[in-house]
Amino acid sequence: MPLNEDEQRILEEIERQFYEEDPELARSVASASLRSRLRPHRRLAIAGFVVGLVVMLVSFTSSVWIAALGFIIMLASAGWLAMSIRKSGDGGSETVGSWLERARQRWSRNS
């Protein structure tokens, strides 16, 4: 939902004051985001998932226990990735909800 004109004006005024009062902090906040801090964690989680998958697939015929370890690695990596996405706000119910809403709108247009 977009901001109305008064809310937009107030937000711009707060932002202007923020930059005037502490320009160093403003630059620091503008350059560093939560998303940029979590990207390495995502890469590690994806790499862990792939390693777990490879271990599971390669060792399944020779040792069920090693394959189970690979599955546990995959499960832990998927959980870590999900927590990383949830912390950054990139995914979760809002994204799924907005995607579902767009799908519903497309379905009603096509029907």
N, C-alpha and C positions, 0 to 999 in steps of 0.2 A: 504494500500500500504506500503510495508516494506521500511525501510531506506536503502539507498545504503551504501557502506563501508565508504565513507568520512563523510556522515551525522552521521552514527553510531559512528565513531571515535570522531567527534566533540561533540556529545551528551555525550559520556563517559568522555571526557575531562572536560566539563562543570560540570558534576556530581561530578567528582573527586575534582575539585576546590571548589565546593559548600561544600562538606564534610570537606575539609581542612580548609576553611575560618571560618565556623561556625558550628562545629559538633553538638552543642546543638540544633540549629534550624533545622539542617538536621534530627536529631533523632525525633524531634517534628513533622516535616512535614511527615516523613515516618510513624509515628505511628497514626497520625490523618488524616482521610480522610473525604471528604464531605459525602461520602456514610455512614460512621459510625455515623456522626452527624444527618443524616436524618432518620435513622432507627426508632427511637422512634416516629417520626412524622408519619411514614408509619403505624406503629402498631396502633397508635391512630386513624388514618383515617380509617383503616380497622375495628377497633372496633366500631367506630362511624357508619360506613356503616351497620354493622351487627345489632347494636342497632336500627338504623332507620328502617331497614327491619323488625325486630321483632315488633317494635311499629306499623308499617304500617299493617302488616299481622294480628296482634292480635286485633287491634282496628278498622279495616275496616268495620266490620259488625255493630259495636256499634256506632262509630262516624267517619264520613268522615273527620271532621276537624283534629282530632288527627291522622288519617291515613295520611292526607296531611302533617302534621308536621313531621311524620316519613319519608315521601318521601323527604321533604326538607332537613332533616338531612342526608339522604342517598345521595342526590345530592351534598350537601356541602362536605361531606366526600369524595365522588368520585373526586370532584374537587381538594380538598386538596391533595389527593393521587396522582393525575395526576401532580400537580405542584411539589410535592416532587420528583417524578420520573424524571420529566423534569429537575429540578435543578441538580440532581445527574448525569444526563447523562446516566442513565440505560435504558431509553426507548426513545421514540420519533421517528422521521423520519429516523434516521440512522439505528436503530434497525429494524424498519418495512421494510425499504428499503433493508437491508441486508437479512432479512428473505424472502422477495419477490424474491430477486435475487437468493437465494438458491433454492426456490421453482421452479423458472423458469428453473434453471439448471437441477434439478431433472426431471422436466416435459420433457425437451428436450432429456435427456438421456433415458427416458422411451418410448419416441415416436419413 
